[in-house]
């Protein structure tokens, strides 16, 4: 699992995105979007979308869902939009836009149970190995829960690599100490999750 954090350009872009739309906000927006899509009652779905809109508006962003081969949550600055449509001439920096898949290889009907399990694993890592590993484990938990509806112990090597080389750089604003140990944090979290669930390999 390669670590490419030494690129100044990538780090600068990641920090700018994190400052503009924090990772915890993105995670909450993903959760609200999934709940709206699963809701049977139209009023319930509308309430979730309204909460999502208010959360994003506080940061100057808007959301839409693009349905191609799979549903993708698209977040972009509000100033890009006019009458509900993104105006290409208003896009100043395409990297300010954020896309998150809403459908993964896990079971989309089980997001909340998986999320609670992964958060518990992250808390156990924090207690056993300290706050830096705990913070990284929480980011891994958020990534696997929101992108794949998958418990940490079931993560594939490809998914862990995606977390380290893409998600962590683009969506997390770690301290230098957290960044320095993130690969070890991932290993600790996965090994712990597999051990406590009897899934050791």
C-alpha positions in Angstrom: 0.0 0.0 0.0 2.0 2.9 -1.3 2.0 6.2 0.5 2.3 9.3 -1.8 1.9 12.0 0.8 5.2 13.7 -0.2 3.6 15.5 -3.1 3.2 19.2 -2.1 0.6 19.8 -4.9 -1.6 17.0 -3.7 -1.3 18.0 -0.1 -2.3 21.6 -0.8 -5.3 20.5 -2.8 -6.4 18.1 -0.1 -6.1 20.8 2.6 -8.0 23.3 0.5 -10.9 20.8 0.0 -10.9 19.8 3.7 -11.0 23.4 4.8 -13.9 24.2 2.4 -16.0 21.1 3.1 -14.7 19.0 6.1 -14.7 15.2 5.9 -17.3 14.9 8.6 -19.7 17.1 6.7 -19.2 15.0 3.5 -19.9 11.8 5.5 -23.1 13.3 7.0 -24.2 14.4 3.6 -23.6 10.9 2.2 -25.7 9.4 5.1 -28.6 11.8 4.6 -28.5 11.1 0.8 -28.7 7.4 1.3 -31.5 7.7 3.8 -33.5 9.9 1.4 -33.0 7.4 -1.4 -34.2 4.5 0.9 -37.1 6.3 2.4 -40.5 4.9 1.5 -42.4 8.0 2.6 -42.0 11.1 0.4 -42.1 13.5 3.4 -39.3 11.6 5.1 -37.2 11.6 2.0 -37.9 15.4 1.6 -36.8 16.0 5.2 -33.5 14.2 4.7 -32.9 16.2 1.5 -33.8 19.4 3.3 -31.3 18.6 6.2 -28.7 17.8 3.6 -29.3 21.1 1.8 -29.1 23.2 5.0 -25.8 21.4 6.0 -24.2 22.1 2.7 -25.6 25.7 2.4 -23.7 26.5 5.6 -20.5 25.8 3.6 -21.6 27.3 0.3 -22.1 23.9 -1.4 -25.0 22.2 -3.1 -25.7 18.5 -4.0 -27.2 16.4 -6.7 -27.2 12.7 -7.5 -25.9 11.5 -10.9 -27.3 8.1 -11.9 -25.1 6.5 -14.6 -24.0 2.9 -14.2 -24.2 3.6 -10.4 -25.5 6.4 -8.3 -22.9 9.1 -7.5 -23.3 12.0 -5.0 -21.9 15.2 -6.6 -21.1 18.1 -4.4 -20.0 21.5 -5.8 -19.8 25.2 -4.8 -23.2 26.9 -4.9 -21.7 29.7 -7.1 -21.4 27.3 -9.9 -25.1 26.8 -10.1 -27.9 28.9 -11.7 -31.5 27.7 -11.7 -30.5 24.3 -10.6 -28.0 23.8 -13.4 -24.2 23.9 -13.2 -22.9 26.7 -15.5 -19.5 25.6 -17.0 -18.3 29.2 -17.3 -18.6 29.6 -13.5 -16.3 26.7 -12.7 -13.1 28.2 -11.4 -11.3 25.1 -10.2 -12.8 21.7 -11.1 -11.0 20.1 -8.1 -13.4 22.0 -5.8 -16.1 19.5 -6.8 -16.5 16.3 -4.9 -17.9 13.0 -6.0 -18.8 10.1 -3.8 -20.3 6.7 -5.0 -23.5 5.8 -3.3 -23.5 2.2 -4.3 -20.7 -0.1 -3.4 -19.9 -3.8 -3.1 -21.6 -4.1 0.4 -25.2 -4.3 1.3 -26.8 -0.8 1.0 -29.6 -1.8 3.3 -27.2 -2.3 6.2 -25.3 1.0 6.2 -26.1 2.0 9.8 -25.2 -1.4 11.4 -21.9 -1.5 9.5 -21.2 2.1 10.4 -21.7 1.4 14.1 -19.5 -1.6 14.0 -16.7 0.2 12.2 -16.9 3.2 14.6 -16.5 0.7 17.5 -13.4 -0.8 16.0 -11.9 2.7 15.6 -12.6 3.6 19.2 -10.9 0.4 20.3 -7.9 1.3 18.2 -7.8 4.8 19.9 -8.0 3.2 23.3 -5.3 0.6 22.6 -2.9 2.6 20.4 -3.5 6.3 21.0 -5.2 9.3 19.4 -3.2 9.4 16.1 -4.0 5.8 15.2 -7.5 6.3 16.5 -8.1 9.3 14.2 -6.8 7.4 11.2 -8.9 4.4 12.1 -12.0 6.6 12.3 -11.3 7.9 8.8 -11.0 4.3 7.5 -14.2 3.5 9.3 -16.0 6.4 7.6 -14.6 5.5 4.2 -15.6 1.8 4.3 -19.0 2.5 5.9 -20.0 5.2 3.5 -18.4 4.0 0.3 -18.8 0.2 0.5 -21.2 -0.5 3.4 -18.5 -2.9 4.4 -17.0 -3.9 7.8 -13.3 -3.2 8.3 -12.5 -6.8 8.6 -13.8 -7.5 5.1 -11.9 -4.7 3.3 -9.9 -5.9 0.3 -6.4 -4.8 -0.5 -7.7 -2.7 -3.4 -10.1 -0.9 -1.1 -7.4 -0.2 1.5 -5.1 1.1 -1.2 -7.9 3.4 -2.5 -8.3 4.7 1.1 -4.5 5.5 1.4 -3.7 6.8 -2.0 -7.0 8.6 -2.9 -9.5 9.1 -0.1 -7.1 10.0 2.7 -5.2 12.5 0.5 -8.4 14.2 -0.9 -10.7 14.2 2.1 -8.7 14.0 5.3 -6.8 16.9 6.9 -4.5 14.9 9.1 -1.8 16.2 11.4 1.8 15.4 10.5 1.9 12.7 13.2 -1.3 11.1 11.9 -0.1 11.2 8.3 3.2 9.6 9.3 1.5 6.5 10.8 -1.6 6.1 8.6 -0.4 2.8 7.0 0.3 1.3 10.4 -3.1 2.6 11.6 -4.9 0.8 8.7 -3.0 -2.4 9.5 -3.8 -2.2 13.2 -7.5 -1.6 12.5 -7.9 -4.4 10.0 -6.0 -6.9 12.1 -8.0 -6.0 15.2 -11.3 -6.2 13.4 -10.5 -9.6 12.0 -9.2 -10.8 15.3 -12.3 -9.8 17.3 -14.7 -11.1 14.7 -12.8 -14.4 14.3 -11.9 -13.6 10.7 -8.1 -13.7 11.1 -6.3 -14.8 8.0 
